[in-house]
Amino acid sequence: MNPTLPKTGRPRDEILHELESFGTGDPDYRAGRAWSLVYWRDSDYHEFLGEAWNRYSSANGLNPGAFKSLKRMERDVLRVASELFHGTDDFCGVMTSGGTESCLLAAKTYRDWGRAERGIRKPEMIIPESAHVAWDKGAEYFGLRIRRARLRDDWTVDPEHVRRLVNRNTVMILAGAPEYPHGSIDPVRELSEIAVNRGIPLHVDACVGGFILPFLEKAGVSLPDWDFRVPGVTSISADVHKYGFAAKGASLILYREMRHFRHQIFVQQDWPGGVFASPALLGTRPGGAYAAAWAAIQAHGEEGYVQNAERVRDATARLLAGIREIPGLEILGNPLASIFSYRSTDPAVGIFAVGDRMEARGWHIDRIQRPDALHAMVTPGHDKVVDAYLKDLAECVGEVRANPALAATGQAATYGLISKIPLRGLVRKQVLDMFAETYRLSGGEIDLTTAPGMDGAVGDGETGKKPGLVDRALAWYLSRK
Ligand SMILES: Cc1ncc(COP(=O)(O)O)c(C=O)c1O
């Protein structure tokens, strides 16, 4: 093992230089080449965010009584969110470290509400099939059972199915605004009717939409109602670190009523370390993230966010129109703006092979499954690369059509098989093994094309390499024929 703790401290400029060098292999988000993970504006803006972060990087939001500065920032951010989502100052909530924490908290809160108020011992959540995986994680962590509601042809959740899934153990219904895989807004008004009739909380996951939908609406985009204007909506999660353009580590969850929010709060009055109360998952809560979120909101103002939304709206419209013109591709559903995905309608064109070709041209592409498709999350900076993206995409589709064997190579082979093989337990185990290995201190990076057993080759008797996911799945397939 290489020693990594230097014997003596190194010069700071040398350290910063080395840190900078680590990023050379990362997705080139500054040039608009990444279509997920990063919400980038420009270097100047992000330097400003960094400064805001620095001012409070040591401050700790753990104890709201200690750092009044952070409590104030948190309240300001939540008030802005409440105003945007048509709430009032009577609403309540907290900032969290990200969308996942916000979703986990909602799951825990409504589980505890169900137990305390309804005596529910086996809590269930009804979530759309398109719900973000954070909800599965929440269910797993907090012991809730998931009832998954079907999607309609436009990829929004089917309220009729939700109605049928409600039972006396239901502690929460979920809607996405928008949902991540296809960018559609679920029918919140119809879900609200069900929720109100049965007295069940309705949470809207606006983690990705919360800081863009209100501004798209102000920019004239017509949207279905999804926020607190809908009476049954009891809480909304929204990430400031997505379209709010804060630094990473900033989301929030806002409740209409204290009677629900109270169940989120953890209190231990007998700890020898002192009486302890905490409103969210984390102990230490990073002051820098609050400061950067507060600063991001102040720096944009309504006008700045509307301008961003307009750029996103226009870039998305150009992308959707361009993709619709490429023979063999189809947009999934009716994405409103900012997020969409597209699949292949031509059996000769493997969509994941198109993804590989695009990556070979320097784009960082997201893949989704059920159905197999490529995904894009559009930010204002993408407006300058729309034409280049569309040109490359049309050419890549052509390359794959001319050489369908590409679908059996590279990541396309792995993703294609992973999404299709019916042995989901096998997939899960193999992914877990592979993922865990990458966290061994001697481990390497994740690469689906080269990770052991993920190379598309059926068990390699000569090298003695252990057959992995693709090997075993292929062997299984072949054995069926
Ligand atoms: C709808 C939705 N919910 C939750 C999350 C999780 O957010 P995070 O990655 O910040 O934890 C995401 C992330 O994209 C999302 O799109």
Ligand as a Chemical Component Dictionary entry (heavy atoms), coordinates in Angstrom:
data_LIG
# 
_chem_comp.id                   LIG 
_chem_comp.type                 NON-POLYMER 
_chem_comp.pdbx_formal_charge   0 
_chem_comp.three_letter_code    LIG 
# 
loop_
_chem_comp_atom.comp_id 
_chem_comp_atom.atom_id 
_chem_comp_atom.alt_atom_id 
_chem_comp_atom.type_symbol 
_chem_comp_atom.charge 
_chem_comp_atom.model_Cartn_x 
_chem_comp_atom.model_Cartn_y 
_chem_comp_atom.model_Cartn_z 
_chem_comp_atom.pdbx_ordinal 
LIG C1 C1 C 0 -36.935 13.230 -8.762 1  
LIG C2 C2 C 0 -35.668 13.050 -7.968 2  
LIG N1 N1 N 0 -35.735 12.729 -6.669 3  
LIG C3 C3 C 0 -34.634 12.544 -5.925 4  
LIG C4 C4 C 0 -33.382 12.677 -6.468 5  
LIG C5 C5 C 0 -32.160 12.414 -5.612 6  
LIG O1 O1 O 0 -31.393 13.568 -5.495 7  
LIG P1 P1 P 0 -29.875 13.529 -5.014 8  
LIG O2 O2 O 0 -29.103 12.882 -6.114 9  
LIG O3 O3 O 0 -29.536 14.982 -4.803 10 
LIG O4 O4 O 0 -29.792 12.779 -3.755 11 
LIG C6 C6 C 0 -33.264 12.998 -7.826 12 
LIG C7 C7 C 0 -31.962 13.094 -8.470 13 
LIG O5 O5 O 0 -31.826 13.285 -9.650 14 
LIG C8 C8 C 0 -34.439 13.189 -8.606 15 
LIG O6 O6 O 0 -34.382 13.491 -9.906 16 
# 
loop_
_chem_comp_bond.comp_id 
_chem_comp_bond.atom_id_1 
_chem_comp_bond.atom_id_2 
_chem_comp_bond.value_order 
_chem_comp_bond.pdbx_ordinal 
LIG C1 C2 SING 1  
LIG C2 N1 SING 2  
LIG C2 C8 DOUB 3  
LIG N1 C3 DOUB 4  
LIG C3 C4 SING 5  
LIG C4 C5 SING 6  
LIG C4 C6 DOUB 7  
LIG C5 O1 SING 8  
LIG O1 P1 SING 9  
LIG P1 O2 DOUB 10 
LIG P1 O3 SING 11 
LIG P1 O4 SING 12 
LIG C6 C7 SING 13 
LIG C6 C8 SING 14 
LIG C7 O5 DOUB 15 
LIG C8 O6 SING 16 
# 
